[in-house]
Amino acid sequence: MFPSFWRRTLSAFTLAAATLFVQSANASPPQCTLTAIPAMISAGASSTLTANCSPAATSFEWSGGTCAGTTSSNCTVTPSVTTPYSVFGINADGASTVASAAVFTAGPYDGVYQWDPGYYLSVHRIGGDTLVGTIYWVYTANTVQVGTRVISEADTFDLLHGQMVGSSATLSGSRFYRACTLSYDLTFNADSSLTVQQKSVSNSPGVSTADVDCAAKYNSVPVRTITKIF
């Protein structure tokens, strides 16, 4: 039989060892998420990125834009173009896997313009000075069958892209179900309107004029100024 003193000492040692074992078994590096609020901003506006980790992180390693070198859980940014960011959370048990988020930056001319009655042009700047444009409308001339379903109205669109130079851009792409290749000069005006001038038109490769005469279809389009509606 152990004296009572030794029994108490042995019991305390056993409890401490069990506690350390449980703590060691439960120890793990943090798992982190990264959020940006707001996630979409105008060029030059601010967004705050926040890393949330469980278990808690004691330090952070950031990359991307002006967040590189930040050691806290928050980073406020004012990007002029869409920028990705990432962060690691670190505690005594190691580093988290990378958590990532992006702040999307809208250009000053991004929006939806009234291209023609029933037609709309949506433009958005991406990757610095690249401008992408989508001309879209609802096709109702005749029904479209998708499997066993008959669709009386189908969303239809043309895709164009080009480079911004100041407040102007030349967008090129295909129209009329990719049968015609066109380009347009766009000038964004101070009153939020957009001046459009057709620059070129031709049949797409492999499309004969017997199928569609693109020049006849589009060459009568005049220079016009269209309004921004959104």
BELTA-V115427 format. One record per pair of residues at least 12 apart in sequence whose ideal C-beta (glycine too) atoms are under 7 Angstrom apart, sorted by the first residue. I is the first residue (numbers start at 1). J is the second residue. If there is no record, write none. Layout:
# BELTA-V115427
i=(I I)
j=(J J)
This chain:
# BELTA-V115427
i=(27 28 28 29 29 29 29 29 30 30 30 30 30 30 30 30 31 31 31 32 32 32 32 32 32 32 32 33 33 34 34 34 34 34 34 34 35 35 36 36 36 39 39 40 40 41 41 42 43 43 43 43 44 44 45 46 46 46 47 47 48 48 49 49 49 49 49 49 50 50 51 51 51 51 53 53 55 56 57 57 57 57 58 58 59 59 60 60 60 60 60 60 61 61 61 62 62 62 63 64 64 64 64 65 65 65 65 67 77 79 79 80 81 81 82 82 82 82 82 83 83 84 84 85 85 85 86 86 86 87 107 109 109 110 110 110 111 111 111 112 112 113 113 113 113 113 114 114 114 115 115 118 119 119 120 121 121 122 122 125 129 129 130 130 131 131 131 131 131 131 132 133 133 133 134 134 135 135 136 136 136 137 138 138 139 139 140 140 158 158 158 159 160 160 161 167 167 168 168 168 169 170 170 170 171 171 171 174 176 176 176 178 179 179 179 179 179 179 180 180 180 180 180 180 180 181 181 182 182 182 182 183 183 184 184 184 184 185 185 192 193 193 193 193 194 194 194 195 195 196 196 197 198 198 201 201 201 201 202)
j=(93 55 93 91 93 94 95 96 53 54 55 56 57 89 91 96 53 54 96 51 52 53 57 87 89 96 99 52 99 49 51 85 87 99 100 101 50 101 49 101 103 103 104 104 106 103 105 106 80 105 107 108 78 80 78 76 77 78 77 103 74 76 67 74 75 77 85 101 73 74 73 87 89 99 89 96 91 91 89 90 91 96 90 91 71 90 72 73 87 88 89 90 87 88 90 75 85 87 86 83 84 85 86 77 79 83 85 85 103 103 105 105 105 128 102 103 104 105 126 102 103 100 102 100 101 102 98 99 100 99 125 123 188 123 124 125 123 228 230 229 230 194 226 227 228 229 226 227 229 135 226 137 135 137 136 133 135 134 136 164 163 164 161 163 161 162 163 164 169 171 161 160 161 171 157 159 157 158 155 156 157 156 153 155 154 156 152 153 173 174 175 173 172 173 173 187 188 185 186 187 186 183 185 199 183 184 186 204 212 214 217 204 203 204 207 211 212 214 201 203 204 212 214 217 218 202 204 198 200 201 218 199 200 196 197 198 199 197 199 228 225 226 227 228 225 226 228 223 225 224 226 223 218 221 214 215 218 219 214)
